[in-house]
């Protein structure tokens, strides 16, 4: 147990770290290809089902790697299942409501308590549960899963802090993550829009720098206000209720004695 009381449930073993890195590389490629490749009409919609299969397969590979190394047991699976269900339910409450998405508060705080490995799995699973509950299974689903997984994993990678400093750290991260999630997710559909703000459209003949400038203009005009609401809400909830939720999660982890060695007689 470190000085902050933080003890990851799912410590990233080397094999799982490699799979997580591979998953993230696939995700980065899926989001950023418009800046390096030319697109065809409907290309993202054609790729999305395959990406969904790849993401699920890579998540299964992470779990398999942890099972093989003893890092994933019944208690870990149960905890992830409960938190993913709660996250999915919160997704239902906030879906489509002017950026008011309390789900991200849970992802940030739980990611901090669980660590990056379990955090990534939680973010992707919570978004998948929310998609099923809201009937939101579509070509956007694998992109949402990846982006949410990065949000939760990032919280687990934050530097050590305690007390008030930790709450402010989580609040600042929650604000940035709320904005970042929207900025990343817009890349899913931006190259295929036929209408948009002047100077904000995708140009397959432009350079990467030019398209980045176009996308920045598009984001500021169309999405910044929505994402700012998400980020501010997440930050406020981290300041108001983050301490209590962190304490609850960490107390549960200590009592469950995750990662404790198994002694046989």
Residue pairs with C-beta under 8 A, 6 or more apart in sequence:
1 7
1 254
2 160
3 160
3 162
4 160
4 161
4 162
4 166
5 162
5 250
6 112
6 113
6 115
6 160
6 250
7 115
7 250
7 253
7 254
7 258
7 259
8 114
8 115
8 116
8 117
8 118
8 156
8 259
9 76
9 79
9 114
9 115
9 118
9 253
9 258
9 259
10 16
10 66
10 71
10 72
10 76
10 114
10 115
10 117
10 118
10 121
11 71
11 115
11 117
11 259
12 20
12 115
12 116
12 117
13 65
13 66
13 69
13 71
15 65
15 68
15 69
16 62
16 65
16 66
16 69
16 71
16 117
17 117
19 58
19 61
19 62
19 65
20 62
20 116
20 117
20 120
20 153
22 58
23 55
23 58
23 59
23 62
23 120
23 146
23 149
24 146
24 150
26 51
26 54
26 55
26 58
27 55
27 143
27 146
27 147
27 150
30 47
30 51
30 142
30 143
30 146
31 143
31 146
31 184
31 187
31 188
32 187
33 39
34 187
34 190
34 191
34 202
34 204
34 211
35 208
35 211
35 212
36 208
38 204
38 205
39 191
39 192
39 202
39 204
41 192
42 192
43 191
43 192
44 139
44 188
44 189
44 191
44 192
45 139
48 138
48 139
48 140
48 141
48 142
48 143
49 139
51 142
51 143
52 141
52 142
54 142
55 124
55 142
55 145
55 146
59 121
59 124
59 125
62 117
62 120
62 121
63 72
63 121
66 72
66 117
71 117
71 259
75 256
75 258
76 118
76 258
79 114
79 252
79 256
80 118
80 121
80 122
80 125
81 125
83 106
83 110
83 122
83 126
84 122
84 125
84 126
84 128
84 129
85 129
86 106
86 126
87 103
87 106
87 107
87 110
87 122
87 123
87 125
87 126
87 127
87 129
87 130
88 126
88 127
88 128
88 129
88 130
88 132
88 133
89 130
89 133
90 101
90 102
90 103
90 105
90 106
90 130
91 101
91 103
91 126
91 127
91 129
91 130
91 131
91 133
91 134
92 130
92 133
92 134
93 102
93 103
94 100
94 101
94 102
94 103
95 101
95 130
95 134
95 136
98 226
98 229
99 178
99 225
99 226
99 227
99 228
99 229
99 230
99 233
100 229
100 230
100 233
101 178
101 230
101 233
101 234
102 233
102 237
103 126
103 130
104 151
104 174
104 177
104 178
104 181
104 230
104 233
104 234
105 174
105 233
105 234
105 237
105 238
105 241
105 242
106 126
106 245
107 119
107 122
107 123
107 126
107 148
107 151
107 152
107 155
108 151
108 152
108 155
108 170
108 173
108 174
108 177
108 234
108 238
108 242
109 155
109 170
109 238
109 242
109 245
109 246
109 249
110 119
110 122
110 152
110 155
110 245
110 249
111 119
111 122
111 123
111 151
111 152
111 153
111 154
111 155
111 156
112 119
112 155
112 156
112 158
112 166
112 170
112 246
113 246
113 249
113 250
113 253
114 122
114 152
114 156
114 249
114 253
115 156
116 153
116 154
116 156
116 157
117 153
117 156
118 156
119 149
119 152
119 153
119 154
119 155
119 156
120 149
120 150
120 152
120 153
120 156
121 149
122 152
123 145
123 148
123 149
123 150
123 151
123 152
123 153
124 145
124 146
124 148
124 149
126 148
126 152
127 141
127 144
127 145
127 147
127 148
127 149
128 141
128 145
130 136
131 137
131 141
131 144
139 188
140 185
140 188
140 189
143 185
143 188
144 185
147 181
147 184
147 185
148 181
150 184
151 177
151 180
151 181
154 173
154 177
155 170
155 173
155 177
158 169
158 170
158 173
159 169
161 169
166 246
167 238
167 239
167 242
167 243
168 239
170 238
170 242
171 234
171 235
171 236
171 238
171 239
171 242
172 235
174 231
174 234
174 235
174 237
174 238
175 231
175 232
175 234
175 235
176 231
177 231
177 234
178 227
178 228
178 229
178 230
178 231
178 232
178 233
178 234
178 235
179 224
179 227
179 228
179 230
179 231
181 227
181 230
182 219
182 223
182 226
182 227
182 230
183 219
183 223
183 227
186 215
186 218
186 219
186 222
186 223
187 215
190 202
190 215
190 218
191 202
191 204
192 202
193 201
193 202
196 218
196 222
197 217
197 218
197 221
197 222
199 214
199 217
200 214
200 215
200 217
200 218
200 221
200 222
201 214
201 218
202 211
202 214
202 215
203 210
203 211
203 214
206 214
